[in-house]
């Protein structure tokens, strides 16, 4: 009897035991400790349901601002858009000071600079430049015209055409496509003295001239248009045999590269090979003026 009463007391006492400490011990053993990042203390966790809601963006009217320097920017753009007037390179003569004096009296804003044996005359406008050129021609003076980038033709090479194609047919084909062709020629191998199936054309920079690289058909053939790769050497003029300019901008007296006569080299009557050539630029014997090793 006493044992039964003791068991009942033990059972009743078990129901009154605080189980919170036991649960805390179980949570400590089953749930790992979470490290709290001090940088995340200002953020709140959002439930997936709230995060999935679509929020409408409020349209904000942009604030209109004014730039008090806009007039200066427009003026700078206009100055950059203005075309630079190319120079006139006058060959130095004995009375060059008197010539420059007369030009300055007519065109007061003209600037003159020394340029490799020439005098670069820079007019303040295209109109005064043309008048200066006319004045120099009346005086029978020699000069070379500098060329603006816009006036220089675009040189391209046409590939995959027959080697015996006529130049006139090629020019007509590209002009029918809307391009202005200034010059066309067939390229040659001067070492082997043979012609190549490559055609060099000069395209005037008007209209959509750059679209020529996208052309795939010409003269009923599929062709490829590539830029002309200029050789790394000084340009020689076919008119006066001078350097650093082309014949289309040359107003110098013609000079033959073979005999030093007063005519262009292509008009020379001397057709045979010169055994002992003399350079008309440096005066040395053993090479022509077109030799890349000429010290001139």
Buried (B, 14 or more C-beta within 10 A) or exposed (E): EEEEEEEEEEEEEEEEEEEEEEEEEEEEEEEEEEEEEEEEEEEEEEEEEEEEEEEEEEEEEEEEEEEEEEEEEEEEEEEEEEEEBBBBBBBEEEEBEEBBEEBBEEBEEBEBEEBEEBBBBBBEEEEBBEBBBEBBEEEEBBBBBBBEEEBBBBBBBBBEBEEEBEBEEBBBBBEEEEBBBEBBEBBEEEEEEEEBBBBBBBBBEEEEBEEBEEBEEBBEBEBEBEEEEEEEEEEBBBBBBBBEBBBBBBBBEBBBBBBEBEBBBEEEEEEEEEEEBBBBBEEEEEBBBBBEEBEE
